[in-house]
């Protein structure tokens, strides 16, 4: 269950919120030998207290808590902190995933999962949070893989070569880039790019994601940059 350290040069505290001791033990074992150091909480109330007093870098949240449900925890936490919250749940229901993401969760991982996948998603979430916190997200250029977005000039390059995008394509790519590494739901994207009245018009989104893939992916049929979360939304691999 061990994995190599991620090379941050410092420990990353992880608030593990789960009422099952066996799951907390599993998470602790998964982090052994890595940069991640767990802080454990068996209820939502204890977790919120730890969140305020111990200031962890990331939260792993199970939805089935004995006092607060997962959505209540996310809603309360998002009232005062934007640290990454990754839902880890045995519930794969699509509506519940969307509810969690739209409430403010950064990611949703369904059990059973591979330790490597979990650690990778945690590292992505921490990396992007640190970028936001250090002010890098406010820089005039956003970078995702070999794609660079110049916000001031409204230009996009891939491997140094300029790519022409329509205004909607540019706005869509920029929105995804600002949330790189996170799953963004269909409704969130549609409301941001087209307006609230278009929040159910998912065909608009499919068409424009297709346009972006043709222009930015090496192989649009096998995307590695603009990833689909089936029936949920999209993730820009940052």
N, C-alpha and C positions, 0 to 999 in steps of 0.2 A: 504493500500500500504506500510505500515511500516514493517520493519524487524529488527531483533535483531542485535546488533552490533557484529562484528566479533572478538572482543577481542584482537585487535592489541595493545591497549594501546596508540594509537596516531591516528591522523586523516590521511586519505589517500585522496589526492586531485585528482579529476577526471575531465579531460577535456572532456566536452560533446560537440561534434561538430555536429550540426543539424540546418538547416535553418528554421525548423518549431518550433515556440514558444511553441505550444501545446506539442510537443514531449519533448522539454527541460523541460517544467513544469512537465511532467510525470516522467522523469528521476530524477528531483529534489525531487519529492514526494517519489519515490522509495528509495532514499538514506536517507530520514529523519529518524533519530533514529539509523543510522548505523555509522560506522567509516568513511564512504565516504562523501567527501565534494565537491560539483560540482563547476567547473569553466566553464562558458558557452561561446560558440562561434557559430555565425550564418553563418560563411563562412570559407573556407579553409585558406584564407589569414590571417584572425584574429586568427584562430586556430594555425597556424604556429608561429605567433607572441607570443601568450600565451605559446606555447610549449617552446619557447626559454627563455621568461622572467619569467614565473611563475613556470616552472619546475614541472609540475604535475607528479603524480606517475603512471597514467594510462590514456589512451585515449579511449573514446567511440565514434566511427566514423560512421556517416551516409554517404552513398556513393553519394547521390544526392545533392551535394552542388552547389550553384549558380555560383561559380567562378572556383574552381578546382574540378575535379572529385576525387572520393575516392582513386583511384589508384595513381593519381598524388600526392595526399597528403601523402600516405604511402611511395612512392618513395622518395619524398623530405625529409620527416622525417627520413627515414632510412639512409639517407646520413650522419647523425650526431648523432642520438640517437637510443638506443635499448629499450626504455621503452615500456611496453606492449601496443599494439594497438588492440582493439576489434572492429570489424566491426559489426554494428547493422543496419540491412537493411531489407526493405520489399521485396528485390529482392532475390529469392531463387534459381536463375539460377546457375547450377553447375559449368559452365565455369567461371562465375564471382567469385564464391567462390574460385576456384583454383587460379585464377589470383591474388586475394587479398592475399591469403596465401603465394603464391610464391613470391609476392612482398615484403612480410615481416610482414603481419598481424599475430597476435598471435592466433586469434580465429575469428569465424564468426557466428553471432547469427541472425536468421531470425525472423522478426516480423510476427505475434504476438508472444510474449514470456512471460514466467512467471517471476515475479520479483525475486522469489527465485532462479531460474536457472541463471538469469543475475548476481545477487550478488555472487552466488557460483562461477561462471566462473571468475568474477572479482577478487575474493579472491585467486583463484588458480593462476591466472596470476601474481598478485602482489607477492604472496608467492614465486613463482619460480624466478621472477625477483630479489627479495631481496636475494635469495640464490645465484644467479649468481653474483650479485653485491658484496656480502660479501666474495666471494671466495669459498663458499661451493661447487660450481659446479666443482672446480678444485681438490677437495678431491679425494683420491684413491678409495672411495666407493660411489656408487650411490644407492639410496634407493627408491623403489616404492612399497608402501604397505608392504607386508611381504616378498618382494623379495629384496635381496641385491646383488649388482654387484661389485666385487672387480676388479678394472681395472688393478692393478699391476699384480695380480696373474691370471687374466682372468678366474675367477671362479664366479659362481652364486649359491646362496643359497636361499631356500624358507623355512621360519620358522626354519632357522638354519640348514636345511638339504641340502647338496650339490646336485645341479641339473646339469647333464651333457648336455652341449650344443655344437653343432658343431661350427666351426669358423664363418660360415655365421650367424647362429642363435645368437651367442654372439654379433657379430658386429651389427646386426639388433636391438637386444634388447638394446644395449648400445646407439645406435643412438636415439632410441625412448626415452630412459631414459634421455638423455641430453636435450630433448625437452619435458619433462614430462608436462602434462597438456595442451599442444598445439596440434592442429591438424596439422599433417605433411602429405603432399600430396603424392600420389603414385609416381609421377615423382621425387619428392625430395628424397624419400627413395631409389628408384631404382637407381638413379644417384649416390647416396652416397655409396650404398652397392655393386652394380654390375657395375656401370660405366654409363656414358652418353649414350652409345650405347644401353643400356637396358632400357631406360627411358619409353618405351611404353610396356614393357613386364610384365604387371601386374599379369600374372599367376604365375610368380616366387614369387611375394610377397604374394599372397594368400596362396600358399603352405607353405611358411616358417612361416607366421603368424599362420597358423594351427598347425605347429609343436610346436611353442612356447606356444600356448594355451594348447596343450595337456600336456606340461611339467610344466606349471606355473599356470594355472587356476584351481580352485577347481572344477569347472564344465565347461569344454571347450565349451559346447553348450550354456552356459549363461555367457559369459566372463564379468568380472568386472575390470580386469586390462588392457587388450589389447582391446580397444574399436574400433569398425568400424564406420567411418563417411561415410555412403553409397555413393559410386561412387566418393568420394573425397580423402580419405586416412585413416589414423589411429591416434589414440590418446592413449598414455600410461597414465593411471590414476595415477598421482603421489600423 
